[in-house]
Amino acid sequence: MKKPITINLGINPVVKERAEKALPSINADLMGLEEIKMKLQEGYEDIEKGKVRDVHAVFARFRENKFVT
């Protein structure tokens, strides 16, 4: 099994604001245990279905579109 990693990066403030408005928030501090388990399961199922993106391609696109400062 591959080891997960955490990535910290700076995001263009305008893009960040748009994403925050468009995407539902996932805040584990405000979620119950069952909701957290459900969200994790959805993520695992996405991985199994191949609903993933290559990290190098994603970051290359961010850099091309100047989404990352």
N, CA, C and O atoms as a Tinker XYZ file with bonds, in Angstrom:
   276  protein
     1  N      0.844000   -1.180000    0.000000    73     2
     2  CA     0.000000    0.000000    0.000000    64     1     3
     3  C      0.885000    1.237000    0.000000    63     2     4     5
     4  O      1.882000    1.302000    0.720000    81     3
     5  N      0.511000    2.213000   -0.812000    73     3     6
     6  CA     1.292000    3.448000   -0.879000    64     5     7
     7  C      1.073000    4.270000    0.377000    63     6     8     9
     8  O     -0.005000    4.248000    0.970000    81     7
     9  N      2.101000    4.989000    0.771000    73     7    10
    10  CA     2.050000    5.818000    1.964000    64     9    11
    11  C      1.457000    7.187000    1.608000    63    10    12    13
    12  O      1.922000    7.828000    0.666000    81    11
    13  N      0.437000    7.643000    2.347000    73    11    14
    14  CA    -0.143000    8.964000    2.063000    64    13    15
    15  C      0.804000   10.083000    2.458000    63    14    16    17
    16  O      1.654000    9.918000    3.334000    81    15
    17  N      0.644000   11.228000    1.798000    73    15    18
    18  CA     1.448000   12.399000    2.124000    64    17    19
    19  C      0.530000   13.601000    2.319000    63    18    20    21
    20  O     -0.617000   13.606000    1.872000    81    19
    21  N      1.050000   14.603000    2.985000    73    19    22
    22  CA     0.347000   15.863000    3.153000    64    21    23
    23  C      1.133000   16.931000    2.412000    63    22    24    25
    24  O      2.357000   17.004000    2.520000    81    23
    25  N      0.421000   17.755000    1.660000    73    23    26
    26  CA     1.065000   18.815000    0.884000    64    25    27
    27  C      0.507000   20.153000    1.338000    63    26    28    29
    28  O     -0.709000   20.344000    1.368000    81    27
    29  N      1.383000   21.072000    1.689000    73    27    30
    30  CA     0.985000   22.428000    2.049000    64    29    31
    31  C      1.467000   23.368000    0.951000    63    30    32    33
    32  O      2.639000   23.345000    0.577000    81    31
    33  N      0.561000   24.194000    0.438000    73    31    34
    34  CA     0.963000   25.123000   -0.606000    64    33    35
    35  C      0.132000   26.386000   -0.527000    63    34    36    37
    36  O     -0.935000   26.411000    0.087000    81    35
    37  N      0.631000   27.421000   -1.150000    73    35    38
    38  CA    -0.081000   28.690000   -1.188000    64    37    39
    39  C     -1.004000   28.728000   -2.396000    63    38    40    41
    40  O     -0.620000   28.327000   -3.495000    81    39
    41  N     -2.206000   29.206000   -2.187000    73    39    42
    42  CA    -3.192000   29.289000   -3.258000    64    41    43
    43  C     -3.518000   30.753000   -3.524000    63    42    44    45
    44  O     -3.582000   31.570000   -2.606000    81    43
    45  N     -3.719000   31.061000   -4.781000    73    43    46
    46  CA    -4.135000   32.400000   -5.169000    64    45    47
    47  C     -5.410000   32.735000   -4.389000    63    46    48    49
    48  O     -6.364000   31.958000   -4.428000    81    47
    49  N     -5.453000   33.866000   -3.685000    73    47    50
    50  CA    -6.607000   34.198000   -2.845000    64    49    51
    51  C     -7.940000   34.244000   -3.600000    63    50    52    53
    52  O     -8.972000   33.870000   -3.042000    81    51
    53  N     -7.933000   34.690000   -4.842000    73    51    54
    54  CA    -9.168000   34.753000   -5.621000    64    53    55
    55  C     -9.677000   33.339000   -5.918000    63    54    56    57
    56  O    -10.870000   33.060000   -5.798000    81    55
    57  N     -8.770000   32.466000   -6.302000    73    55    58
    58  CA    -9.134000   31.083000   -6.589000    64    57    59
    59  C     -9.636000   30.405000   -5.321000    63    58    60    61
    60  O    -10.611000   29.654000   -5.350000    81    59
    61  N     -8.964000   30.675000   -4.217000    73    59    62
    62  CA    -9.367000   30.089000   -2.935000    64    61    63
    63  C    -10.796000   30.506000   -2.580000    63    62    64    65
    64  O    -11.609000   29.676000   -2.172000    81    63
    65  N    -11.089000   31.780000   -2.738000    73    63    66
    66  CA   -12.423000   32.285000   -2.409000    64    65    67
    67  C    -13.488000   31.635000   -3.296000    63    66    68    69
    68  O    -14.551000   31.247000   -2.814000    81    67
    69  N    -13.197000   31.519000   -4.586000    73    67    70
    70  CA   -14.146000   30.883000   -5.503000    64    69    71
    71  C    -14.382000   29.422000   -5.130000    63    70    72    73
    72  O    -15.517000   28.947000   -5.145000    81    71
    73  N    -13.316000   28.723000   -4.800000    73    71    74
    74  CA   -13.440000   27.305000   -4.440000    64    73    75
    75  C    -14.229000   27.135000   -3.151000    63    74    76    77
    76  O    -15.039000   26.217000   -3.032000    81    75
    77  N    -13.996000   28.015000   -2.192000    73    75    78
    78  CA   -14.715000   27.923000   -0.922000    64    77    79
    79  C    -16.210000   28.141000   -1.109000    63    78    80    81
    80  O    -17.026000   27.545000   -0.405000    81    79
    81  N    -16.560000   28.991000   -2.055000    73    79    82
    82  CA   -17.983000   29.250000   -2.315000    64    81    83
    83  C    -18.611000   28.111000   -3.110000    63    82    84    85
    84  O    -19.782000   27.786000   -2.915000    81    83
    85  N    -17.831000   27.506000   -4.006000    73    83    86
    86  CA   -18.371000   26.490000   -4.904000    64    85    87
    87  C    -18.421000   25.093000   -4.293000    63    86    88    89
    88  O    -19.322000   24.311000   -4.595000    81    87
    89  N    -17.471000   24.788000   -3.452000    73    87    90
    90  CA   -17.363000   23.431000   -2.916000    64    89    91
    91  C    -17.901000   23.354000   -1.495000    63    90    92    93
    92  O    -17.692000   24.263000   -0.691000    81    91
    93  N    -18.597000   22.258000   -1.191000    73    91    94
    94  CA   -19.054000   22.092000    0.194000    64    93    95
    95  C    -17.854000   21.877000    1.112000    63    94    96    97
    96  O    -16.859000   21.265000    0.721000    81    95
    97  N    -17.960000   22.375000    2.302000    73    95    98
    98  CA   -16.869000   22.274000    3.257000    64    97    99
    99  C    -16.878000   20.914000    3.936000    63    98   100   101
   100  O    -17.936000   20.370000    4.253000    81    99
   101  N    -15.701000   20.381000    4.152000    73    99   102
   102  CA   -15.550000   19.161000    4.941000    64   101   103
   103  C    -14.707000   19.549000    6.148000    63   102   104   105
   104  O    -13.498000   19.749000    6.039000    81   103
   105  N    -15.353000   19.652000    7.283000    73   103   106
   106  CA   -14.675000   20.038000    8.512000    64   105   107
   107  C    -14.903000   18.936000    9.544000    63   106   108   109
   108  O    -15.986000   18.826000   10.118000    81   107
   109  N    -13.882000   18.130000    9.772000    73   107   110
   110  CA   -14.014000   16.989000   10.678000    64   109   111
   111  C    -14.372000   17.426000   12.094000    63   110   112   113
   112  O    -14.968000   16.655000   12.846000    81   111
   113  N    -14.019000   18.644000   12.463000    73   111   114
   114  CA   -14.352000   19.127000   13.808000    64   113   115
   115  C    -15.865000   19.278000   13.995000    63   114   116   117
   116  O    -16.368000   19.213000   15.117000    81   115
   117  N    -16.582000   19.478000   12.886000    73   115   118
   118  CA   -18.024000   19.686000   12.956000    64   117   119
   119  C    -18.825000   18.449000   12.545000    63   118   120   121
   120  O    -20.054000   18.490000   12.491000    81   119
   121  N    -18.125000   17.354000   12.255000    73   119   122
   122  CA   -18.784000   16.148000   11.770000    64   121   123
   123  C    -18.817000   15.075000   12.848000    63   122   124   125
   124  O    -17.932000   14.994000   13.700000    81   123
   125  N    -19.862000   14.255000   12.789000    73   123   126
   126  CA   -19.934000   13.109000   13.676000    64   125   127
   127  C    -19.082000   11.976000   13.130000    63   126   128   129
   128  O    -18.652000   12.010000   11.977000    81   127
   129  N    -18.841000   10.975000   13.961000    73   127   130
   130  CA   -17.999000    9.850000   13.572000    64   129   131
   131  C    -18.539000    9.145000   12.333000    63   130   132   133
   132  O    -17.766000    8.808000   11.436000    81   131
   133  N    -19.847000    8.915000   12.265000    73   131   134
   134  CA   -20.429000    8.220000   11.113000    64   133   135
   135  C    -20.265000    9.023000    9.829000    63   134   136   137
   136  O    -20.026000    8.449000    8.767000    81   135
   137  N    -20.393000   10.348000    9.916000    73   135   138
   138  CA   -20.222000   11.189000    8.728000    64   137   139
   139  C    -18.774000   11.153000    8.243000    63   138   140   141
   140  O    -18.514000   11.119000    7.041000    81   139
   141  N    -17.842000   11.161000    9.187000    73   139   142
   142  CA   -16.423000   11.063000    8.811000    64   141   143
   143  C    -16.159000    9.731000    8.117000    63   142   144   145
   144  O    -15.491000    9.684000    7.084000    81   143
   145  N    -16.686000    8.644000    8.691000    73   143   146
   146  CA   -16.505000    7.326000    8.084000    64   145   147
   147  C    -17.099000    7.282000    6.681000    63   146   148   149
   148  O    -16.512000    6.693000    5.774000    81   147
   149  N    -18.273000    7.911000    6.500000    73   147   150
   150  CA   -18.924000    7.940000    5.199000    64   149   151
   151  C    -18.066000    8.685000    4.178000    63   150   152   153
   152  O    -17.895000    8.221000    3.051000    81   151
   153  N    -17.529000    9.835000    4.573000    73   151   154
   154  CA   -16.689000   10.618000    3.654000    64   153   155
   155  C    -15.424000    9.848000    3.281000    63   154   156   157
   156  O    -15.002000    9.857000    2.125000    81   155
   157  N    -14.823000    9.185000    4.268000    73   155   158
   158  CA   -13.634000    8.383000    3.982000    64   157   159
   159  C    -13.972000    7.243000    3.028000    63   158   160   161
   160  O    -13.220000    6.975000    2.090000    81   159
   161  N    -15.087000    6.578000    3.259000    73   159   162
   162  CA   -15.506000    5.480000    2.390000    64   161   163
   163  C    -15.725000    5.964000    0.969000    63   162   164   165
   164  O    -15.334000    5.291000    0.015000    81   163
   165  N    -16.351000    7.132000    0.818000    73   163   166
   166  CA   -16.552000    7.700000   -0.523000    64   165   167
   167  C    -15.206000    7.920000   -1.210000    63   166   168   169
   168  O    -15.058000    7.652000   -2.402000    81   167
   169  N    -14.238000    8.404000   -0.459000    73   167   170
   170  CA   -12.903000    8.617000   -1.018000    64   169   171
   171  C    -12.238000    7.318000   -1.428000    63   170   172   173
   172  O    -11.622000    7.244000   -2.492000    81   171
   173  N    -12.357000    6.280000   -0.586000    73   171   174
   174  CA   -11.777000    4.975000   -0.925000    64   173   175
   175  C    -12.427000    4.405000   -2.185000    63   174   176   177
   176  O    -11.747000    3.833000   -3.038000    81   175
   177  N    -13.746000    4.565000   -2.295000    73   175   178
   178  CA   -14.452000    4.066000   -3.472000    64   177   179
   179  C    -14.026000    4.813000   -4.730000    63   178   180   181
   180  O    -13.890000    4.210000   -5.795000    81   179
   181  N    -13.817000    6.116000   -4.614000    73   179   182
   182  CA   -13.320000    6.893000   -5.752000    64   181   183
   183  C    -11.961000    6.379000   -6.199000    63   182   184   185
   184  O    -11.700000    6.258000   -7.396000    81   183
   185  N    -11.097000    6.077000   -5.240000    73   183   186
   186  CA    -9.759000    5.559000   -5.563000    64   185   187
   187  C     -9.890000    4.233000   -6.289000    63   186   188   189
   188  O     -9.236000    4.014000   -7.309000    81   187
   189  N    -10.731000    3.345000   -5.769000    73   187   190
   190  CA   -10.922000    2.036000   -6.393000    64   189   191
   191  C    -11.475000    2.157000   -7.805000    63   190   192   193
   192  O    -11.142000    1.342000   -8.666000    81   191
   193  N    -12.309000    3.152000   -8.057000    73   191   194
   194  CA   -12.902000    3.360000   -9.383000    64   193   195
   195  C    -11.956000    4.096000  -10.322000    63   194   196   197
   196  O    -12.266000    4.289000  -11.498000    81   195
   197  N    -10.811000    4.504000   -9.806000    73   195   198
   198  CA    -9.857000    5.232000  -10.641000    64   197   199
   199  C    -10.149000    6.712000  -10.747000    63   198   200   201
   200  O     -9.594000    7.393000  -11.610000    81   199
   201  N    -11.009000    7.219000   -9.886000    73   199   202
   202  CA   -11.327000    8.653000   -9.901000    64   201   203
   203  C    -10.231000    9.411000   -9.160000    63   202   204   205
   204  O    -10.457000    9.999000   -8.103000    81   203
   205  N     -9.059000    9.379000   -9.736000    73   203   206
   206  CA    -7.895000   10.042000   -9.155000    64   205   207
   207  C     -7.177000   10.810000  -10.251000    63   206   208   209
   208  O     -7.417000   10.589000  -11.438000    81   207
   209  N     -6.314000   11.696000   -9.852000    73   207   210
   210  CA    -5.526000   12.461000  -10.822000    64   209   211
   211  C     -4.059000   12.353000  -10.449000    63   210   212   213
   212  O     -3.699000   12.272000   -9.275000    81   211
   213  N     -3.235000   12.355000  -11.465000    73   211   214
   214  CA    -1.804000   12.330000  -11.255000    64   213   215
   215  C     -1.362000   13.663000  -10.650000    63   214   216   217
   216  O     -1.627000   14.726000  -11.211000    81   215
   217  N     -0.693000   13.595000   -9.513000    73   215   218
   218  CA    -0.316000   14.818000   -8.793000    64   217   219
   219  C      0.574000   15.725000   -9.648000    63   218   220   221
   220  O      0.462000   16.948000   -9.564000    81   219
   221  N      1.439000   15.152000  -10.454000    73   219   222
   222  CA     2.334000   15.967000  -11.285000    64   221   223
   223  C      1.543000   16.743000  -12.334000    63   222   224   225
   224  O      1.833000   17.909000  -12.600000    81   223
   225  N      0.545000   16.092000  -12.926000    73   223   226
   226  CA    -0.281000   16.766000  -13.931000    64   225   227
   227  C     -1.119000   17.867000  -13.293000    63   226   228   229
   228  O     -1.280000   18.939000  -13.877000    81   227
   229  N     -1.653000   17.613000  -12.107000    73   227   230
   230  CA    -2.467000   18.619000  -11.418000    64   229   231
   231  C     -1.635000   19.847000  -11.098000    63   230   232   233
   232  O     -2.061000   20.970000  -11.367000    81   231
   233  N     -0.455000   19.650000  -10.528000    73   231   234
   234  CA     0.382000   20.793000  -10.181000    64   233   235
   235  C      0.888000   21.520000  -11.416000    63   234   236   237
   236  O      1.033000   22.742000  -11.395000    81   235
   237  N      1.157000   20.795000  -12.485000    73   235   238
   238  CA     1.576000   21.445000  -13.729000    64   237   239
   239  C      0.458000   22.354000  -14.240000    63   238   240   241
   240  O      0.710000   23.473000  -14.685000    81   239
   241  N     -0.780000   21.860000  -14.169000    73   239   242
   242  CA    -1.912000   22.692000  -14.617000    64   241   243
   243  C     -2.080000   23.916000  -13.723000    63   242   244   245
   244  O     -2.334000   25.014000  -14.219000    81   243
   245  N     -1.939000   23.736000  -12.407000    73   243   246
   246  CA    -2.018000   24.879000  -11.494000    64   245   247
   247  C     -0.978000   25.925000  -11.868000    63   246   248   249
   248  O     -1.282000   27.116000  -11.931000    81   247
   249  N      0.250000   25.477000  -12.117000    73   247   250
   250  CA     1.314000   26.436000  -12.452000    64   249   251
   251  C      1.014000   27.134000  -13.783000    63   250   252   253
   252  O      1.228000   28.340000  -13.910000    81   251
   253  N      0.520000   26.386000  -14.770000    73   251   254
   254  CA     0.197000   26.969000  -16.060000    64   253   255
   255  C     -0.882000   28.046000  -15.939000    63   254   256   257
   256  O     -0.818000   29.074000  -16.614000    81   255
   257  N     -1.851000   27.809000  -15.094000    73   255   258
   258  CA    -2.963000   28.743000  -14.928000    64   257   259
   259  C     -2.738000   29.742000  -13.807000    63   258   260   261
   260  O     -3.624000   30.532000  -13.481000    81   259
   261  N     -1.566000   29.705000  -13.225000    73   259   262
   262  CA    -1.174000   30.624000  -12.144000    64   261   263
   263  C     -2.139000   30.536000  -10.950000    63   262   264   265
   264  O     -2.443000   31.545000  -10.315000    81   263
   265  N     -2.615000   29.321000  -10.655000    73   263   266
   266  CA    -3.477000   29.113000   -9.508000    64   265   267
   267  C     -2.675000   29.059000   -8.213000    63   266   268   269
   268  O     -3.216000   29.284000   -7.130000    81   267
   269  N     -1.401000   28.765000   -8.330000    73   267   270
   270  CA    -0.546000   28.670000   -7.149000    64   269   271
   271  C      0.372000   29.866000   -7.140000    63   270   272   273
   272  O      0.990000   30.202000   -8.150000    81   271
   273  N      0.458000   30.514000   -5.977000    73   271   274
   274  CA     1.343000   31.683000   -5.888000    64   273   275
   275  C      2.703000   31.274000   -5.401000    63   274   276
   276  O      3.588000   32.119000   -5.261000    81   275
